[in-house]
């Protein structure tokens, strides 16, 4: 039987390697994985608040705030005008849309390369395991 400690160690190693290598792939466009995650979220979900992005990424608000600031500096995202300053919504700009299209191809190709030797069945099993772990983690957050 596999020691669960080794499972989590391996999972973290894979996660770190994936992020590091994806950052190298995205570097040509001056984007990091953390920035890509926000751009990807906004493209798929439309304008969002910082709280919605924080919830989706499951990271601390100061981390998202810094990343959003960097994306704003590069004019890849912009804040929508709102009467309620507490609910600032963020959207992709046209430059952000362009970066999305460029980086989407890079990430899809990279992901395909990484899982090239993984069968559909293995991928389904891995997704089932990850979803079960995620569900348990979400329950832990509630408790």
N, C-alpha and C positions, 0 to 999 in steps of 0.2 A: 504494500500500500504506500502511496506517495505521501510524504510528510507535507502537510498543508503549509508549513513555514516555507518550504522550498518552492511551493506553488506561488506564494505571494512574492517571494524574492525574485523568481523568474519573471513574473508578471511585471514587477517594477523595472527590472532590467530591460525587458522588451519595450515598455512604455518610454523609458528614457532614451533608448537607442532610436526608437521610432521618431520621437520628437527631435532629437539631435540631427538625425539624417534628413528629416523633412525640413528643418530649419536651413540646412545646407542647400537643399533643393530650392527653397523659396528665396534664399539670399540674393539671387539674381535680380529680384524685384524689390529688394529692401524690406521684405516682410518676414516676420517671425510667426511661428505656429500660434502663439497667443493672439496675435493680430489677425491671422487667418481665421481663427475660430470665431472671432467677433464678426468679421466680414461675412463669413459663411452663414452665421446665424442671421444676420440682418438680411442677406440675400434671400434666405429661405423663409423668413418670418415677417419681413417688412420692418418698418420703424418700431423701435422698442425702447423701453426705459433702461436705465442702468440696473435697476433691480431685476428686471426680466433677464438681462444678460448674465448677471451674477447667478441667478437661479439656474439658468441653462448650463453655464460653465461650471457651476459648483465650486467657485473660488471666492476669495474675500473681495469685498467691495473696493478697497484701496487698490488692489491689483488691477481690477477692471477699469477703475477711474484713470490710473496711469496709462494703461494701454489705449483707452479711448482718447485720452489727451494726445498721445502720439499720433493716432490715426487722424485726429482733427488737425493737428499741425501739418500733416501731409495732405490735407484736404480730401481724404478718402471717405470721411464721414462728416456729417453736419448735424447740429441740433435743430430740430424743428421749433418754430415759434409756438409758444403756449401761454395761456393766461395763468396757468398754475406752474410756477417755477419749480415746485417740488417734483413734478412729473415731466421732466424734460425727456422728450423722445429723440432718439438718434436714428438717422437714416444714412444709407449709402449715397455718396455723390456720384456724378458721372465718372469721375476718376476712380472712385471705389468700385463701381460696376466694371470698369476696364480691368482693374487689378484682380477682381474676382474671376473674370473670364480667363485671364492669364494663369492665375494660380490654381484654378480649378483643374485645368489640364495637367499641371505639374503634380498636384496631389493625387488625382485619379491614376495617373501613370505610375507614380511612386507606390501607391497602395496596391495596384495590380502586381507590381514587381515583388513587393514584400510577401504577398499571399499566393504567388505563382505555384508553389508546391503544396498548397493546402487544398484538399478536396472540398467540394460543396458540403458533403456530409460533416467533415471535420469543422468547417466554418460554422455550420448550424449548431453543432455541439458546443463549440466555443462561445457562440452568442448566447446559447441557453445558460451556460455556466455564468457568464458575465452578467446577464440579466438577473439571475438568482442572487448573485453577490451584491449587485446594485440595489435590489429590493431590500436585502438584509441591511445594507448600509443606510438606506433611507429610513428604515424602521428604527435603527439606532439613533439617527438624528432626531427623530420624534420623541424617543424615550428620554 
